[in-house]
């Protein structure tokens, strides 16, 4: 029944979209090349607008919805991403489409504990210090609990950034954190600035993925790392059926019940289906100029982490 | 004589097979260049070298000693980023593997401070002008750094032994007796650990992790084989295996003794090494002695039996 439902809706939407496109071209002026919004076909400008509206409306309930849709597993996925990054103190992270700050907070925690371990090791080495040196080291610790690490959270949506800033204040994250409004396709940063660029569950919503990848390449330092956490293609057929069932039947309902917004979560589920699978995304990342591009499937492909280096 | 010739041929084949088996690691090409290499790499340097077809360089690998499983001089897959008029000049970028080797080599100087960890690799990457995130290219437990170091040491040892051999061939130096040769070779190799001796126990434990055992075992056996080769081992029978097994045991135990040796310039370790090598030499003699003693005993018994039977027949005749 589910399999029958999806293509029907898709055909319906596509027919409507094709008609709209026809009218658009008849008017003699298209507002940009055609692209997809979920299973609909829209122009690029329209897509950007629609996605902005989606996230504007879900911003306040974003975290709650994440927890309920993925049954809390998204926290594990994000933990795995930061663990894979293995940032050392002094790393500069750019988290794009980082809205509510999940990755940024995890990064800060990780770097803080790494820094503590580093300091402990240093202290163990220096067993016989004078009182002067000990007091100096304590002063140094206070000012550098993060060890010069910094994270810049960049998002295109003001509402998401607002929610993120509130969360940061609430949880007590103050130093080493910046919030910037920006478009992933056109980042407001200089070349060769960041050590790591992450985009978690955001690249799906970017209209021109190739531009975003090129921007990522531009702002990374030589040797810098690109990490992308995103829903991807499930290779296990049985799991795929269950996943489809859950996605199209349960998630929009949850969206309506919890966030009062069926359409946004319908878009979410459809956008996951339209997103290129692992190998294709890997090829796109390589096209942008990254080397040693690799991906790791989590939960047999429900989510995948792609990694590449600017060499 | 026919049997001896066949045995020699078999031994030669076995040795060649051994080399082939180690050499096949040379051809593991994990690296596939991306389809569209339109972007000039930001970091990989231009490496211009003379036209050297892949086949001939691999031939060299067979004849000389493939002593490490990650050859540093082999240019893997030239990147076609610039094909101008000068088709003759093969200007290539260095491969990712070569860059990784450079990073690991740079990381070695930070090992005494940070240990064999991803942090040392990150510091190494920083000295090359790369971001610290480049350490993400490697495993987070530092295995690659240790394996790189071990293979570097093995290469250095091979070069040292080859130089010595050249001197002997030219007549500038005396050929050392086997036990002294082995002693000097093992000592030279172990001395390379001295700058990192504090963190070496950590490295040994990482090398024993299951996913590292194939590589570390490979490096160890190839090093031991090198030493015996330069010691002039021409055996074609079971001795080939015995000798390598014995020397591996000597090397490993000496390494462990070195870990907890606190004498000046590790004198205790070298004395331990001397004793073990002497034991190993004696073992060969003892085996021979046992054999000849056994033969003598059998002959004596045979003689006694013949005497007894002669006495018996002579008594019956009379």
Boltz contact constraints between the chains, C-beta under 6 A:
constraints:
  - contact:
      token1: [A, 86]
      token2: [B, 140]
      max_distance: 6.0
  - contact:
      token1: [A, 88]
      token2: [B, 119]
      max_distance: 6.0
  - contact:
      token1: [A, 88]
      token2: [B, 122]
      max_distance: 6.0
  - contact:
      token1: [A, 88]
      token2: [B, 132]
      max_distance: 6.0
  - contact:
      token1: [A, 91]
      token2: [B, 132]
      max_distance: 6.0
  - contact:
      token1: [A, 195]
      token2: [B, 131]
      max_distance: 6.0
  - contact:
      token1: [A, 195]
      token2: [B, 132]
      max_distance: 6.0
  - contact:
      token1: [A, 195]
      token2: [B, 133]
      max_distance: 6.0
  - contact:
      token1: [A, 196]
      token2: [B, 133]
      max_distance: 6.0
  - contact:
      token1: [A, 221]
      token2: [B, 131]
      max_distance: 6.0
  - contact:
      token1: [A, 222]
      token2: [B, 42]
      max_distance: 6.0
  - contact:
      token1: [A, 222]
      token2: [B, 43]
      max_distance: 6.0
  - contact:
      token1: [A, 222]
      token2: [B, 130]
      max_distance: 6.0
  - contact:
      token1: [A, 223]
      token2: [B, 125]
      max_distance: 6.0
  - contact:
      token1: [A, 223]
      token2: [B, 130]
      max_distance: 6.0
  - contact:
      token1: [A, 223]
      token2: [B, 131]
      max_distance: 6.0
  - contact:
      token1: [A, 223]
      token2: [B, 134]
      max_distance: 6.0
  - contact:
      token1: [A, 224]
      token2: [B, 131]
      max_distance: 6.0
  - contact:
      token1: [A, 224]
      token2: [B, 133]
      max_distance: 6.0
  - contact:
      token1: [A, 225]
      token2: [B, 133]
      max_distance: 6.0
  - contact:
      token1: [A, 225]
      token2: [B, 136]
      max_distance: 6.0
  - contact:
      token1: [A, 286]
      token2: [B, 34]
      max_distance: 6.0
  - contact:
      token1: [A, 287]
      token2: [B, 36]
      max_distance: 6.0
  - contact:
      token1: [A, 289]
      token2: [B, 39]
      max_distance: 6.0
  - contact:
      token1: [A, 291]
      token2: [B, 96]
      max_distance: 6.0
  - contact:
      token1: [A, 292]
      token2: [B, 96]
      max_distance: 6.0
  - contact:
      token1: [A, 292]
      token2: [B, 137]
      max_distance: 6.0
  - contact:
      token1: [A, 310]
      token2: [B, 42]
      max_distance: 6.0
  - contact:
      token1: [A, 311]
      token2: [B, 41]
      max_distance: 6.0
  - contact:
      token1: [A, 311]
      token2: [B, 43]
      max_distance: 6.0
  - contact:
      token1: [A, 311]
      token2: [B, 44]
      max_distance: 6.0
